[in-house]
Amino acid sequence: MKTISVATLQTVWDCKWSRPGCRLTGVAEAHQPESVWVCIRTGRRRPVTNEECETCSTWEMTDLRPN
């Protein structure tokens, strides 16, 4: 009998809890007010990296259904 494995790719842009960070045009990375992505799961905006999101145990897929 054959077995099929399915791998799920967790990405920061597909997570229910991620949002784009507040970024300013023309400002160096070191002086940006937020990272490229932030996590809002706890109710506070926390910087998050792609790598952190890939292995996050609380990652949830964004609901893409239209209202």
Distance bins in CASP14 RR format, pairs under 12 A and 6 or more apart:
PFRMAT RR
TARGET T0000
AUTHOR 0000-0000-0000
RMODE 2
METHOD distances of the structure
MODEL  1
7 54 0 0 0 0 0 1 0 0 0 0 0
8 14 0 0 0 0 1 0 0 0 0 0 0
8 15 0 0 0 0 0 1 0 0 0 0 0
8 54 0 0 0 0 0 1 0 0 0 0 0
8 55 0 0 0 0 0 1 0 0 0 0 0
8 59 0 0 0 0 1 0 0 0 0 0 0
8 60 0 0 0 0 0 1 0 0 0 0 0
8 61 0 0 0 0 1 0 0 0 0 0 0
9 15 0 0 0 0 0 1 0 0 0 0 0
9 50 0 0 0 0 0 1 0 0 0 0 0
9 53 0 0 0 0 0 1 0 0 0 0 0
9 54 1 0 0 1 0 0 0 0 0 0 0
9 55 0 0 0 0 0 1 0 0 0 0 0
9 59 0 0 0 0 0 1 0 0 0 0 0
9 61 0 0 0 0 0 1 0 0 0 0 0
10 16 0 0 0 0 0 1 0 0 0 0 0
10 17 0 0 0 0 0 1 0 0 0 0 0
10 18 0 0 0 0 0 1 0 0 0 0 0
10 48 0 0 0 0 0 1 0 0 0 0 0
10 50 0 0 0 0 1 0 0 0 0 0 0
10 51 0 0 0 0 0 1 0 0 0 0 0
10 52 0 0 0 0 0 1 0 0 0 0 0
10 53 1 0 1 0 0 0 0 0 0 0 0
10 54 1 0 1 0 0 0 0 0 0 0 0
10 55 1 0 0 1 0 0 0 0 0 0 0
10 56 1 0 0 1 0 0 0 0 0 0 0
10 57 0 0 0 0 0 1 0 0 0 0 0
10 58 0 0 0 0 0 1 0 0 0 0 0
10 59 1 0 1 0 0 0 0 0 0 0 0
10 60 0 0 0 0 1 0 0 0 0 0 0
10 61 0 0 0 0 1 0 0 0 0 0 0
10 62 0 0 0 0 0 1 0 0 0 0 0
11 18 0 0 0 0 1 0 0 0 0 0 0
11 37 0 0 0 0 0 1 0 0 0 0 0
11 48 0 0 0 0 0 1 0 0 0 0 0
11 49 0 0 0 0 0 1 0 0 0 0 0
11 50 1 0 0 1 0 0 0 0 0 0 0
11 51 0 0 0 0 0 1 0 0 0 0 0
11 52 0 0 0 0 0 1 0 0 0 0 0
11 53 1 0 0 1 0 0 0 0 0 0 0
11 54 1 0 0 1 0 0 0 0 0 0 0
11 55 0 0 0 0 0 1 0 0 0 0 0
11 56 0 0 0 0 0 1 0 0 0 0 0
11 59 0 0 0 0 1 0 0 0 0 0 0
11 61 0 0 0 0 1 0 0 0 0 0 0
11 62 0 0 0 0 1 0 0 0 0 0 0
12 18 1 0 1 0 0 0 0 0 0 0 0
12 19 0 0 0 0 1 0 0 0 0 0 0
12 20 0 0 0 0 1 0 0 0 0 0 0
12 21 0 0 0 0 0 1 0 0 0 0 0
12 35 0 0 0 0 0 1 0 0 0 0 0
12 36 0 0 0 0 1 0 0 0 0 0 0
12 37 1 0 1 0 0 0 0 0 0 0 0
12 38 0 0 0 0 1 0 0 0 0 0 0
12 39 0 0 0 0 1 0 0 0 0 0 0
12 47 0 0 0 0 0 1 0 0 0 0 0
12 48 1 0 0 1 0 0 0 0 0 0 0
12 49 1 0 0 1 0 0 0 0 0 0 0
12 50 1 0 1 0 0 0 0 0 0 0 0
12 51 0 0 0 0 1 0 0 0 0 0 0
12 52 0 0 0 0 1 0 0 0 0 0 0
12 53 1 0 1 0 0 0 0 0 0 0 0
12 54 0 0 0 0 1 0 0 0 0 0 0
12 55 0 0 0 0 0 1 0 0 0 0 0
12 56 0 0 0 0 1 0 0 0 0 0 0
12 59 0 0 0 0 1 0 0 0 0 0 0
12 62 0 0 0 0 0 1 0 0 0 0 0
13 19 0 0 0 0 1 0 0 0 0 0 0
13 20 0 0 0 0 1 0 0 0 0 0 0
13 36 0 0 0 0 0 1 0 0 0 0 0
13 37 1 0 0 1 0 0 0 0 0 0 0
13 48 0 0 0 0 0 1 0 0 0 0 0
13 50 0 0 0 0 1 0 0 0 0 0 0
13 53 0 0 0 0 1 0 0 0 0 0 0
13 54 0 0 0 0 0 1 0 0 0 0 0
13 59 0 0 0 0 0 1 0 0 0 0 0
13 61 0 0 0 0 0 1 0 0 0 0 0
13 62 0 0 0 0 1 0 0 0 0 0 0
13 64 0 0 0 0 0 1 0 0 0 0 0
14 37 0 0 0 0 0 1 0 0 0 0 0
14 50 0 0 0 0 0 1 0 0 0 0 0
14 53 0 0 0 0 1 0 0 0 0 0 0
14 54 0 0 0 0 0 1 0 0 0 0 0
14 56 0 0 0 0 0 1 0 0 0 0 0
14 59 0 0 0 0 1 0 0 0 0 0 0
14 60 0 0 0 0 1 0 0 0 0 0 0
14 61 1 0 1 0 0 0 0 0 0 0 0
14 62 1 0 1 0 0 0 0 0 0 0 0
14 63 0 0 0 0 0 1 0 0 0 0 0
14 64 0 0 0 0 1 0 0 0 0 0 0
15 37 0 0 0 0 1 0 0 0 0 0 0
15 38 0 0 0 0 0 1 0 0 0 0 0
15 39 1 0 0 1 0 0 0 0 0 0 0
15 40 0 0 0 0 1 0 0 0 0 0 0
15 41 0 0 0 0 1 0 0 0 0 0 0
15 48 0 0 0 0 1 0 0 0 0 0 0
15 50 0 0 0 0 0 1 0 0 0 0 0
15 52 0 0 0 0 0 1 0 0 0 0 0
15 53 1 0 1 0 0 0 0 0 0 0 0
15 54 0 0 0 0 0 1 0 0 0 0 0
15 56 1 0 0 1 0 0 0 0 0 0 0
15 58 0 0 0 0 1 0 0 0 0 0 0
15 59 1 0 1 0 0 0 0 0 0 0 0
15 60 1 0 0 1 0 0 0 0 0 0 0
15 61 1 0 0 1 0 0 0 0 0 0 0
15 62 1 0 0 1 0 0 0 0 0 0 0
15 63 0 0 0 0 0 1 0 0 0 0 0
16 39 0 0 0 0 0 1 0 0 0 0 0
16 40 0 0 0 0 1 0 0 0 0 0 0
16 41 0 0 0 0 1 0 0 0 0 0 0
16 53 0 0 0 0 0 1 0 0 0 0 0
16 56 0 0 0 0 0 1 0 0 0 0 0
16 58 0 0 0 0 1 0 0 0 0 0 0
16 59 0 0 0 0 1 0 0 0 0 0 0
16 60 1 0 1 0 0 0 0 0 0 0 0
16 61 1 0 0 1 0 0 0 0 0 0 0
16 62 1 0 1 0 0 0 0 0 0 0 0
16 63 1 0 0 1 0 0 0 0 0 0 0
16 64 0 0 0 0 0 1 0 0 0 0 0
17 37 0 0 0 0 0 1 0 0 0 0 0
17 38 0 0 0 0 1 0 0 0 0 0 0
17 39 1 0 1 0 0 0 0 0 0 0 0
17 40 1 0 1 0 0 0 0 0 0 0 0
17 41 1 1 0 0 0 0 0 0 0 0 0
17 42 0 0 0 0 1 0 0 0 0 0 0
17 43 0 0 0 0 1 0 0 0 0 0 0
17 44 0 0 0 0 0 1 0 0 0 0 0
17 45 0 0 0 0 0 1 0 0 0 0 0
17 46 0 0 0 0 1 0 0 0 0 0 0
17 48 0 0 0 0 1 0 0 0 0 0 0
17 52 0 0 0 0 0 1 0 0 0 0 0
17 53 0 0 0 0 1 0 0 0 0 0 0
17 56 0 0 0 0 1 0 0 0 0 0 0
17 57 0 0 0 0 0 1 0 0 0 0 0
17 58 1 0 0 1 0 0 0 0 0 0 0
17 59 1 0 0 1 0 0 0 0 0 0 0
17 60 1 0 0 1 0 0 0 0 0 0 0
17 61 0 0 0 0 0 1 0 0 0 0 0
17 62 0 0 0 0 1 0 0 0 0 0 0
18 35 0 0 0 0 0 1 0 0 0 0 0
18 36 0 0 0 0 0 1 0 0 0 0 0
18 37 1 0 1 0 0 0 0 0 0 0 0
18 38 1 0 0 1 0 0 0 0 0 0 0
18 39 1 0 1 0 0 0 0 0 0 0 0
18 40 1 0 0 1 0 0 0 0 0 0 0
18 41 0 0 0 0 1 0 0 0 0 0 0
18 45 0 0 0 0 0 1 0 0 0 0 0
18 46 0 0 0 0 0 1 0 0 0 0 0
18 47 0 0 0 0 0 1 0 0 0 0 0
18 48 1 0 0 1 0 0 0 0 0 0 0
18 49 0 0 0 0 0 1 0 0 0 0 0
18 50 0 0 0 0 1 0 0 0 0 0 0
18 52 0 0 0 0 0 1 0 0 0 0 0
18 53 1 0 0 1 0 0 0 0 0 0 0
18 54 0 0 0 0 0 1 0 0 0 0 0
18 56 0 0 0 0 1 0 0 0 0 0 0
18 58 0 0 0 0 0 1 0 0 0 0 0
18 59 0 0 0 0 1 0 0 0 0 0 0
18 60 0 0 0 0 1 0 0 0 0 0 0
18 61 0 0 0 0 0 1 0 0 0 0 0
18 62 0 0 0 0 1 0 0 0 0 0 0
19 34 0 0 0 0 1 0 0 0 0 0 0
19 35 0 0 0 0 0 1 0 0 0 0 0
19 36 0 0 0 0 0 1 0 0 0 0 0
19 37 1 0 0 1 0 0 0 0 0 0 0
19 38 1 0 1 0 0 0 0 0 0 0 0
19 39 1 0 0 1 0 0 0 0 0 0 0
19 40 1 0 1 0 0 0 0 0 0 0 0
19 41 0 0 0 0 0 1 0 0 0 0 0
19 43 0 0 0 0 0 1 0 0 0 0 0
19 44 0 0 0 0 0 1 0 0 0 0 0
19 45 1 0 0 1 0 0 0 0 0 0 0
19 46 0 0 0 0 0 1 0 0 0 0 0
19 47 0 0 0 0 0 1 0 0 0 0 0
19 48 0 0 0 0 1 0 0 0 0 0 0
19 53 0 0 0 0 0 1 0 0 0 0 0
19 62 0 0 0 0 0 1 0 0 0 0 0
20 32 0 0 0 0 0 1 0 0 0 0 0
20 34 0 0 0 0 1 0 0 0 0 0 0
20 35 0 0 0 0 1 0 0 0 0 0 0
20 36 1 0 0 1 0 0 0 0 0 0 0
20 37 1 0 0 1 0 0 0 0 0 0 0
20 38 1 0 0 1 0 0 0 0 0 0 0
20 39 0 0 0 0 0 1 0 0 0 0 0
20 40 0 0 0 0 0 1 0 0 0 0 0
20 45 0 0 0 0 0 1 0 0 0 0 0
20 47 0 0 0 0 0 1 0 0 0 0 0
20 48 0 0 0 0 0 1 0 0 0 0 0
21 32 0 0 0 0 1 0 0 0 0 0 0
21 33 0 0 0 0 1 0 0 0 0 0 0
21 34 1 0 1 0 0 0 0 0 0 0 0
21 35 1 0 0 1 0 0 0 0 0 0 0
21 36 1 0 0 1 0 0 0 0 0 0 0
21 37 1 0 0 1 0 0 0 0 0 0 0
21 38 1 0 1 0 0 0 0 0 0 0 0
21 39 0 0 0 0 0 1 0 0 0 0 0
21 40 0 0 0 0 0 1 0 0 0 0 0
21 45 1 0 0 1 0 0 0 0 0 0 0
21 46 0 0 0 0 0 1 0 0 0 0 0
21 47 0 0 0 0 1 0 0 0 0 0 0
21 48 0 0 0 0 1 0 0 0 0 0 0
22 32 1 0 0 1 0 0 0 0 0 0 0
22 33 1 0 1 0 0 0 0 0 0 0 0
22 34 1 0 1 0 0 0 0 0 0 0 0
22 35 0 0 0 0 1 0 0 0 0 0 0
22 36 0 0 0 0 0 1 0 0 0 0 0
22 37 0 0 0 0 0 1 0 0 0 0 0
22 38 0 0 0 0 1 0 0 0 0 0 0
22 45 0 0 0 0 1 0 0 0 0 0 0
22 47 0 0 0 0 0 1 0 0 0 0 0
23 29 0 0 0 0 1 0 0 0 0 0 0
23 31 0 0 0 0 0 1 0 0 0 0 0
23 32 1 0 1 0 0 0 0 0 0 0 0
23 33 1 0 0 1 0 0 0 0 0 0 0
23 34 1 0 0 1 0 0 0 0 0 0 0
23 35 0 0 0 0 1 0 0 0 0 0 0
23 36 1 0 0 1 0 0 0 0 0 0 0
23 37 0 0 0 0 0 1 0 0 0 0 0
23 38 0 0 0 0 0 1 0 0 0 0 0
24 31 1 0 0 1 0 0 0 0 0 0 0
24 32 1 0 0 1 0 0 0 0 0 0 0
24 33 1 0 0 1 0 0 0 0 0 0 0
24 34 0 0 0 0 1 0 0 0 0 0 0
25 32 0 0 0 0 0 1 0 0 0 0 0
26 32 0 0 0 0 1 0 0 0 0 0 0
27 33 0 0 0 0 1 0 0 0 0 0 0
27 34 0 0 0 0 0 1 0 0 0 0 0
29 35 0 0 0 0 1 0 0 0 0 0 0
29 36 0 0 0 0 1 0 0 0 0 0 0
32 38 0 0 0 0 0 1 0 0 0 0 0
32 47 0 0 0 0 0 1 0 0 0 0 0
33 45 0 0 0 0 0 1 0 0 0 0 0
33 47 0 0 0 0 0 1 0 0 0 0 0
34 40 0 0 0 0 0 1 0 0 0 0 0
34 44 0 0 0 0 0 1 0 0 0 0 0
34 45 1 0 0 1 0 0 0 0 0 0 0
34 46 0 0 0 0 1 0 0 0 0 0 0
34 47 1 0 0 1 0 0 0 0 0 0 0
34 48 0 0 0 0 0 1 0 0 0 0 0
35 45 0 0 0 0 1 0 0 0 0 0 0
35 46 0 0 0 0 1 0 0 0 0 0 0
35 47 1 1 0 0 0 0 0 0 0 0 0
35 48 1 0 0 1 0 0 0 0 0 0 0
35 49 1 0 0 1 0 0 0 0 0 0 0
35 50 0 0 0 0 0 1 0 0 0 0 0
35 52 0 0 0 0 0 1 0 0 0 0 0
35 53 0 0 0 0 0 1 0 0 0 0 0
36 47 0 0 0 0 1 0 0 0 0 0 0
36 48 0 0 0 0 1 0 0 0 0 0 0
36 49 0 0 0 0 1 0 0 0 0 0 0
36 50 0 0 0 0 1 0 0 0 0 0 0
36 53 0 0 0 0 0 1 0 0 0 0 0
37 45 0 0 0 0 0 1 0 0 0 0 0
37 46 0 0 0 0 1 0 0 0 0 0 0
37 47 1 0 0 1 0 0 0 0 0 0 0
37 48 1 0 1 0 0 0 0 0 0 0 0
37 49 1 0 0 1 0 0 0 0 0 0 0
37 50 1 0 0 1 0 0 0 0 0 0 0
37 51 0 0 0 0 0 1 0 0 0 0 0
37 52 0 0 0 0 1 0 0 0 0 0 0
37 53 1 0 0 1 0 0 0 0 0 0 0
37 56 0 0 0 0 0 1 0 0 0 0 0
38 44 0 0 0 0 1 0 0 0 0 0 0
38 45 1 0 1 0 0 0 0 0 0 0 0
38 46 1 0 0 1 0 0 0 0 0 0 0
38 47 1 0 1 0 0 0 0 0 0 0 0
38 48 1 0 0 1 0 0 0 0 0 0 0
38 49 0 0 0 0 0 1 0 0 0 0 0
38 52 0 0 0 0 0 1 0 0 0 0 0
38 53 0 0 0 0 0 1 0 0 0 0 0
39 45 1 0 0 1 0 0 0 0 0 0 0
39 46 1 0 1 0 0 0 0 0 0 0 0
39 47 1 0 0 1 0 0 0 0 0 0 0
39 48 1 0 1 0 0 0 0 0 0 0 0
39 49 0 0 0 0 0 1 0 0 0 0 0
39 50 0 0 0 0 0 1 0 0 0 0 0
39 52 0 0 0 0 1 0 0 0 0 0 0
39 53 1 0 0 1 0 0 0 0 0 0 0
39 56 0 0 0 0 1 0 0 0 0 0 0
39 58 0 0 0 0 1 0 0 0 0 0 0
39 59 0 0 0 0 1 0 0 0 0 0 0
39 60 0 0 0 0 0 1 0 0 0 0 0
40 46 1 0 0 1 0 0 0 0 0 0 0
40 47 0 0 0 0 0 1 0 0 0 0 0
40 48 0 0 0 0 1 0 0 0 0 0 0
40 58 0 0 0 0 0 1 0 0 0 0 0
40 60 0 0 0 0 0 1 0 0 0 0 0
41 48 0 0 0 0 1 0 0 0 0 0 0
41 53 0 0 0 0 0 1 0 0 0 0 0
41 56 0 0 0 0 1 0 0 0 0 0 0
41 57 0 0 0 0 0 1 0 0 0 0 0
41 58 1 0 1 0 0 0 0 0 0 0 0
41 59 0 0 0 0 1 0 0 0 0 0 0
41 60 0 0 0 0 1 0 0 0 0 0 0
42 48 0 0 0 0 0 1 0 0 0 0 0
42 58 0 0 0 0 1 0 0 0 0 0 0
46 52 0 0 0 0 1 0 0 0 0 0 0
46 53 0 0 0 0 0 1 0 0 0 0 0
46 56 0 0 0 0 0 1 0 0 0 0 0
46 58 0 0 0 0 0 1 0 0 0 0 0
47 53 0 0 0 0 0 1 0 0 0 0 0
48 54 0 0 0 0 0 1 0 0 0 0 0
48 55 0 0 0 0 0 1 0 0 0 0 0
48 56 0 0 0 0 1 0 0 0 0 0 0
48 58 0 0 0 0 0 1 0 0 0 0 0
48 59 0 0 0 0 0 1 0 0 0 0 0
49 55 0 0 0 0 0 1 0 0 0 0 0
49 56 0 0 0 0 0 1 0 0 0 0 0
50 56 0 0 0 0 0 1 0 0 0 0 0
50 59 0 0 0 0 0 1 0 0 0 0 0
52 58 0 0 0 0 0 1 0 0 0 0 0
52 59 0 0 0 0 1 0 0 0 0 0 0
53 59 1 0 0 1 0 0 0 0 0 0 0
53 60 0 0 0 0 0 1 0 0 0 0 0
END
